[in-house]
Amino acid sequence: MTFTGRLAYTAALLRDEYRGMHRRVDRPAGPDSDTRRITLGGKAMLDTSRAASLLAPAYPMRAAS
């Protein structure tokens, strides 16, 4: 996915989030898993680890100075 595609995808997710469409957050069965699935009517809308992996190349972490 190109940078523009990632940006458009992220913008759409944020727009939907601010409109209040995502009501339910499901956590996976693993006790130490930090992945969450945000769902709307039982359909997965956003997997936070997937979103992070999409954005990671566009926004590299910088060392704190």
ROKOL-654732 format. One record per residue: residue number from 1; residue in one letter; z, y, x of N, C-alpha, C in turn. Coordinates in nm, 3 decimals, always signed. Example, Ala and Ser with C-alpha at 12.3 -4.5 7.8 and 13.67 -1.06 7.14 Angstrom:
residues 2
k, r, n_z, n_y, n_x, ca_z, ca_y, ca_x, c_z, c_y, c_x
1, a, +0.780, -0.569, +1.319, +0.780, -0.450, +1.230, +0.780, -0.330, +1.320
2, s, +0.708, -0.225, +1.285, +0.714, -0.106, +1.367, +0.787, +0.003, +1.290
END
This chain:
residues 65
k, r, n_z, n_y, n_x, ca_z, ca_y, ca_x, c_z, c_y, c_x
1, m, +0.000, -0.117, +0.085, +0.000, +0.000, +0.000, +0.000, +0.124, +0.090
2, t, -0.081, +0.218, +0.056, -0.091, +0.340, +0.137, +0.030, +0.429, +0.112
3, f, +0.043, +0.530, +0.196, +0.152, +0.626, +0.179, +0.144, +0.693, +0.042
4, t, +0.024, +0.732, +0.001, +0.006, +0.797, -0.129, +0.043, +0.702, -0.242
5, g, +0.008, +0.576, -0.228, +0.044, +0.477, -0.328, +0.194, +0.458, -0.338
6, r, +0.261, +0.451, -0.223, +0.408, +0.439, -0.222, +0.472, +0.561, -0.285
7, l, +0.418, +0.678, -0.253, +0.473, +0.802, -0.307, +0.457, +0.807, -0.459
8, a, +0.340, +0.770, -0.508, +0.315, +0.769, -0.652, +0.404, +0.667, -0.723
9, y, +0.419, +0.549, -0.663, +0.504, +0.444, -0.720, +0.649, +0.492, -0.728
10, t, +0.697, +0.553, -0.619, +0.834, +0.602, -0.616, +0.854, +0.715, -0.716
11, a, +0.757, +0.804, -0.727, +0.767, +0.915, -0.823, +0.775, +0.862, -0.966
12, a, +0.696, +0.760, -0.996, +0.699, +0.701, -1.130, +0.834, +0.636, -1.158
13, l, +0.890, +0.566, -1.060, +1.021, +0.504, -1.078, +1.129, +0.610, -1.100
14, l, +1.125, +0.716, -1.020, +1.225, +0.822, -1.035, +1.210, +0.893, -1.169
15, r, +1.088, +0.917, -1.211, +1.065, +0.982, -1.341, +1.125, +0.898, -1.453
16, d, +1.097, +0.768, -1.451, +1.152, +0.679, -1.553, +1.303, +0.673, -1.546
17, e, +1.357, +0.673, -1.425, +1.503, +0.668, -1.407, +1.568, +0.791, -1.470
18, y, +1.512, +0.908, -1.444, +1.570, +1.031, -1.497, +1.550, +1.044, -1.647
19, r, +1.452, +0.979, -1.700, +1.434, +0.981, -1.846, +1.529, +0.884, -1.915
20, g, +1.601, +0.806, -1.838, +1.701, +0.718, -1.897, +1.645, +0.588, -1.951
21, m, +1.530, +0.544, -1.902, +1.472, +0.420, -1.953, +1.545, +0.297, -1.904
22, h, +1.602, +0.302, -1.784, +1.666, +0.185, -1.726, +1.813, +0.182, -1.769
23, r, +1.846, +0.085, -1.850, +1.980, +0.079, -1.907, +2.066, -0.030, -1.844
24, r, +2.006, -0.138, -1.801, +2.083, -0.254, -1.760, +2.055, -0.287, -1.614
25, v, +2.160, -0.311, -1.539, +2.146, -0.350, -1.399, +2.201, -0.490, -1.383
26, d, +2.117, -0.583, -1.339, +2.159, -0.721, -1.317, +2.182, -0.743, -1.169
27, r, +2.290, -0.810, -1.138, +2.316, -0.848, -0.999, +2.283, -0.996, -0.982
28, p, +2.227, -1.033, -0.868, +2.200, -1.175, -0.844, +2.329, -1.255, -0.830
29, a, +2.316, -1.386, -0.835, +2.432, -1.474, -0.835, +2.510, -1.471, -0.705
30, g, +2.446, -1.439, -0.594, +2.514, -1.441, -0.464, +2.626, -1.339, -0.457
31, p, +2.746, -1.379, -0.408, +2.860, -1.288, -0.407, +2.845, -1.172, -0.308
32, d, +2.767, -1.192, -0.202, +2.755, -1.086, -0.102, +2.615, -1.026, -0.099
33, s, +2.541, -1.043, -0.206, +2.405, -0.989, -0.211, +2.410, -0.842, -0.252
34, d, +2.331, -0.759, -0.184, +2.328, -0.618, -0.220, +2.201, -0.582, -0.297
35, t, +2.126, -0.683, -0.336, +2.003, -0.658, -0.412, +2.037, -0.648, -0.559
36, r, +1.982, -0.548, -0.625, +2.000, -0.533, -0.769, +1.863, -0.527, -0.835
37, r, +1.856, -0.580, -0.955, +1.735, -0.566, -1.034, +1.765, -0.473, -1.149
38, i, +1.690, -0.368, -1.161, +1.706, -0.277, -1.273, +1.608, -0.323, -1.380
39, t, +1.658, -0.347, -1.499, +1.574, -0.406, -1.603, +1.565, -0.316, -1.725
40, l, +1.460, -0.334, -1.798, +1.440, -0.267, -1.926, +1.397, -0.375, -2.023
41, g, +1.483, -0.408, -2.116, +1.452, -0.512, -2.213, +1.432, -0.649, -2.150
42, g, +1.506, -0.677, -2.043, +1.497, -0.806, -1.979, +1.385, -0.820, -1.877
43, k, +1.297, -0.721, -1.868, +1.187, -0.726, -1.772, +1.226, -0.647, -1.648
44, a, +1.212, -0.710, -1.533, +1.251, -0.642, -1.408, +1.159, -0.523, -1.385
45, m, +1.219, -0.406, -1.371, +1.142, -0.284, -1.347, +1.146, -0.244, -1.200
46, l, +1.257, -0.270, -1.136, +1.272, -0.227, -0.997, +1.366, -0.321, -0.926
47, d, +1.324, -0.373, -0.816, +1.409, -0.452, -0.728, +1.441, -0.360, -0.612
48, t, +1.569, -0.326, -0.595, +1.604, -0.223, -0.497, +1.564, -0.262, -0.356
49, s, +1.571, -0.390, -0.321, +1.531, -0.429, -0.187, +1.380, -0.414, -0.170
50, r, +1.304, -0.438, -0.275, +1.158, -0.420, -0.270, +1.124, -0.272, -0.254
51, a, +1.192, -0.187, -0.330, +1.166, -0.043, -0.318, +1.199, +0.006, -0.178
52, a, +1.309, -0.043, -0.123, +1.347, -0.002, +0.013, +1.243, -0.048, +0.114
53, s, +1.189, -0.167, +0.096, +1.089, -0.216, +0.192, +0.958, -0.139, +0.178
54, l, +0.928, -0.090, +0.058, +0.807, -0.010, +0.040, +0.820, +0.126, +0.106
55, l, +0.940, +0.183, +0.100, +0.961, +0.317, +0.153, +0.996, +0.320, +0.300
56, a, +1.045, +0.210, +0.353, +1.091, +0.209, +0.492, +0.986, +0.257, +0.592
57, p, +0.859, +0.213, +0.582, +0.761, +0.261, +0.679, +0.734, +0.412, +0.666
58, a, +0.748, +0.466, +0.546, +0.721, +0.608, +0.525, +0.836, +0.696, +0.570
59, y, +0.958, +0.645, +0.563, +1.075, +0.723, +0.596, +1.161, +0.648, +0.698
60, p, +1.123, +0.651, +0.825, +1.202, +0.579, +0.926, +1.340, +0.641, +0.942
61, m, +1.437, +0.556, +0.971, +1.573, +0.603, +0.994, +1.580, +0.680, +1.125
62, r, +1.657, +0.786, +1.125, +1.676, +0.864, +1.247, +1.820, +0.850, +1.293
63, a, +1.838, +0.849, +1.421, +1.974, +0.840, +1.475, +2.048, +0.970, +1.447
64, a, +2.173, +0.957, +1.407, +2.255, +1.077, +1.382, +2.286, +1.145, +1.514
65, s, +2.272, +1.276, +1.514, +2.299, +1.347, +1.640, +2.429, +1.424, +1.633
END
